[in-house]
């Protein structure tokens, strides 16, 4: 995507934290970390991220948030749904 190292590191850190939370079964923390990702992307839109880059990232993260929300009654189901969507189950 042609992002600067600092931007890439900031985005990766938020996603890594969310997936780490999912792996440990903490869906609420994963949701919060994904929301932090969304806020960061929106803050960088038009600055370090083009509108197209921001839209692509937000679309992907919103799919994950929807999966988590739909399966919030079961931590295991939420984790499995997200990893299945990512093809890592």
C-alpha positions in Angstrom: 0.0 0.0 0.0 3.0 2.3 0.1 2.6 3.4 3.8 5.3 4.9 5.9 7.0 2.7 8.4 5.4 4.5 11.4 1.9 4.2 10.0 2.4 0.5 9.2 3.7 -0.2 12.7 0.8 1.6 14.3 -1.7 -0.2 12.2 0.0 -3.6 12.7 0.2 -3.1 16.5 -3.5 -2.5 16.8 -4.4 -5.5 14.7 -1.8 -7.7 16.4 -3.3 -6.8 19.8 -6.8 -7.6 18.6 -5.8 -11.0 17.2 -3.8 -11.8 20.4 -7.0 -11.0 22.4 -9.0 -13.3 20.2 -6.5 -16.1 20.5 -6.9 -15.8 24.3 -10.7 -15.7 24.0 -11.1 -12.0 25.0 -13.6 -10.9 22.4 -14.4 -7.6 24.2 -10.8 -6.5 24.2 -10.5 -7.5 20.5 -13.5 -5.4 19.7 -12.0 -2.4 21.6 -8.7 -2.8 19.8 -10.4 -3.0 16.4 -12.3 0.2 17.2 -9.0 1.8 18.0 -7.8 0.7 14.6 -10.9 2.3 13.0 -10.3 5.6 14.9 -6.7 5.7 13.8 -7.5 5.0 10.2 -10.1 7.8 10.2 -7.6 10.2 11.9 -5.1 9.4 9.2 -7.5 9.7 6.2 -6.3 12.4 3.9 -3.0 12.6 5.7 -1.0 9.4 5.8 -3.7 7.3 4.2 -5.6 8.0 1.0 -9.4 7.8 1.0 -9.1 4.5 -1.0 -6.6 3.0 1.5 -8.8 4.0 4.4 -11.9 2.7 2.8 -10.3 -0.7 2.1 -9.0 -1.0 5.7 -12.3 0.0 7.2 -14.3 -2.4 5.1 -12.1 -5.3 6.2 -12.2 -4.4 9.9 -16.0 -3.8 9.8 -16.4 -7.4 8.5 -14.5 -8.6 11.6 -16.5 -6.4 13.9 -19.7 -7.7 12.5 -18.5 -11.3 13.0 -17.6 -10.6 16.5 -20.9 -8.8 17.2 -22.9 -11.6 15.7 -21.1 -14.2 17.8 -20.6 -12.2 21.0 -22.7 -14.7 23.0 -20.0 -17.3 22.6 -16.4 -16.3 22.8 -15.3 -19.5 21.1 -17.8 -19.1 18.3 -16.6 -15.5 17.7 -13.0 -16.4 17.6 -13.7 -19.3 15.3 -15.8 -17.2 13.0 -13.1 -14.5 12.6 -10.4 -17.1 12.0 -12.6 -18.9 9.5 -13.2 -15.6 7.7 -9.4 -15.0 7.6 -8.7 -18.5 6.4 -6.6 -19.4 9.4 -9.0 -21.7 11.3 
